[in-house]
Amino acid sequence: MNQINQGGGDDEFFREVSEIDHDIENMKRNTQNIKSVHNRSLQDIDTQSIEYTQEELRKLSDDASVSNRALSTRIRILKGKVHGDPGRNAQAERVEKLYKSALIEYQKVVLEFQERVKEQIKRQYKIVKPDATEEELEQACNDGQTQLFSQAVLSGTRRGEAQSTLSAVQARHKEIQRIEQTIIELAELFQNMEQLIIEQEPMVEQIDQRGQEIQEDIAKAHTELQTAVTSARSRRRKKWWCLLIALLIIIIIVVVVVVTQVINKQASGGN
């Protein structure tokens, strides 16, 4: 993932847009990979398998966290390079929406996994304490030290099975803690994007105002052009009327001169 520069022209700007589009597609693929490992993790039954899958998930989640933060930064920088250009602004808004949509999808995957892990812990808890209340089950999910579960191991009659189940539950608690950290990071990213929208509002208003001014200028220019065309046509009509009147005057003068000469010749011939 390349970091973008602060300057540059349209070619560089739209190249950065293309690269961000590509990174968003990678983000979507990473989300699907994480979802696939989530499903596999829920099928693990022994502690060793759970811990192995958890390590794989940790690496995938850490990579996703770094990539998502870097992508958020790139979009912030990109929006800072719009410089009031409507075309640039449209592209920046588009990639921002795509990013937020991908972020929401990732959040849904994480939250869904969190609920499924909690349901699994509740089922495992009931193995050693079938009469557990809903409050005890909720506390077992939320208790990072698994205190209630440990008590069930000490007091239960199926102590051997309870001990192995306890180990699995403890491993699941680590998973929940990692999920909660991921949820916090996602919330921060959403907050950053919302802050970006607030920061960009004056610029967007300026773009809208400038667009309105341009439309008004175009309308004014169109009106002035129509007035000029009408005036030009009127001048042309007056010009032709003047030319026609001048031609009629010349014809009248010629007729008068000719008639006068004819009359004079007739008068001379009579004498």
C-alpha positions, 0 to 999 in steps of 0.5 A, a space after each residue: 500500500 503506497 502512501 500518497 503525496 500532498 501535491 500533484 495534478 489530476 493524473 496523480 489524484 485519479 491514480 490514487 483513487 484507483 489505488 484506493 479502490 484496489 485496496 478497498 477490494 483487498 479489504 473486502 477479501 480480507 474480511 471474507 478470509 477472516 469470516 472463513 477462519 471464524 467459522 473454522 475456529 468455532 468447529 475447534 473442540 480441543 484447546 490446542 486447535 483453538 489456540 492455533 486458530 486464534 493465532 491465525 486470527 490474531 495475525 489476520 486481524 492485526 493485518 486488517 487493523 493496520 491496513 484499515 487505518 492506513 486506508 482511512 488516512 489515505 482517504 483523509 489525505 485524498 479529500 484534502 486534495 480536492 481543492 474545490 474541484 467538483 470532479 475530484 470531490 465526487 471521486 473522493 466521496 465515492 471511495 469514502 462511501 465504499 470504505 465505510 461500507 466495507 468497514 461496516 461489513 467487517 464490523 458485522 462479521 466481528 460482532 456476529 463472531 462475538 455472539 457465536 463465541 458467547 453462545 459456545 461458551 454458554 453451551 460449554 458451561 452447561 456441560 459442567 453445570 446444567 442448571 446454570 441460570 442465564 445470569 451465570 451464563 452471561 457472567 461466564 461470558 463476561 468474566 475474564 477470569 472464568 471464576 464461575 466456571 472454575 467453581 463449577 469444575 471444583 464442585 461438579 461431579 464430571 470433574 475430568 470433562 469439566 477441566 478440559 472444557 474449562 481450558 477451552 472456555 479460557 481460550 475462548 475468553 482470549 478470543 472475546 478479548 481480542 474481538 472486543 479490542 477489534 470492535 473498539 478499533 472499528 469504533 475509532 475508525 468510524 469516529 475518524 470518518 465522521 470527523 472527516 465529514 464534519 471537517 469537510 462540510 465547509 469545503 462542500 458548502 463552498 463547492 455548492 456555493 461556487 456551483 450555484 454561482 457558476 449556474 447563475 453566471 451561465 444563466 446571466 450570460 445566456 440572458 445577455 447573449 439573447 439580448 445581444 442577438 435580439 438587438 443585433 437582429 433589430 439593428 439589421 432590420 433597421 439597417 435594411 429599412 434605411 437602405 430601402 428608404 434610401 433606395 426609394 428616395 434615389 428612385 424618386 429622384 431619378 424619376 423626377 429628373 427623367 420626367 423633368 427632362 422629358 417635359 423640358 424636351 417637349 416644351 423645346 420642341 413646341 417652340 
